[in-house]
Amino acid sequence: MGKKIKIGGLISGTGTNMDAIIKACEEGRIDGEVIFVGSDNPNAKGLEKAGKKGIPTFMVNYSEIIQNFKHSPEEYFFPDDFDLEDIKIKQSLLNRGTDAKKVSIFIETRAIAEAALLEKMKAYPFDLLVLAGFMRNLTPYFIDRVNTTPGKPRIMNIHPALLPAFPGVDGYGDTFRYGCKVGGCTVHFIDYGEDSGPIIGQRTFPITETDTIDSIKQKGLALEYQLYPECIRLFVENRLTCVKMTYTDDHGNISQRTVVKIAQIDIRSSDD
């Protein structure tokens, strides 16, 4: 294999998925190394765990920025390359009918925090950024400064549901409360919406009448710890390509969807 890929991670809590990724790198299942773990939460236990392994860590306190901005916006300065109207047009996190002032405040506070994140990340040039329980939606301001090559996204996320069903913060809970017979998890690339990016991989598990929210979370987490490293390995092997595909239905209506194609490894020997 060539040079190890450099992986950065963002977490908000215990970082158990981050642990699984670090372990996969240590065991050689991923030809890469985790070079930093950052968080929006000063109390994220995953930062301490990463630090004990010698991995650099940092924190940008989103909650503090958001609260202080509401009371004293004049204390904050926007990045020189910040364009509020451009981000408003691109983003699909907030409904178009949302109050314009609320939209502006949401984007402005997140951009201030994201600019701080990007500044912290400058010290650790990376190839792939993994969101491992990072409980903040990223705006186009951040995404566009990481995804700098068209058609080559490099921000991954794992979600505790079978997307596009049940986006948001409580995928397993929503799955359980809806009465689904199967649950699962999804790894996808990030786009401008909430859990709406192109899907890389999914895993499923059965939900029985005796299951509880806690039991299906345990089933789901066990699959997450397998699926996320597998999808990262595919990225490292340069086997993932995002392709826009066009479809025409029986009524002649044309639609598009973005699909992540996974290239197969050619196992033929050079003598064949």
Secondary structure, DSSP 8 states (H G I E B T S, - for coil): --S-EEEEEEESS--HHHHHHHHHHHTTSSSEEEEEEEES-TT-HHHHHHHHTT--EEE--HHHHHHHHHH-GGG----TT--HHHHHHH--SS-TTS-HHHHHHHHHHHHHHHHHHHHHHTTS--SEEEESS--S---HHHHHHH--STT---EEEEESS-TTSS-SS-HHHHHHHHT-SEEEEEEEE--SSSS-S-EEEEEEEE--TT--HHHHHHHHHHHHHHHHHHHHHHHHTT-EEEEEEEEE-TT--EEEEEEEEE-------TT-
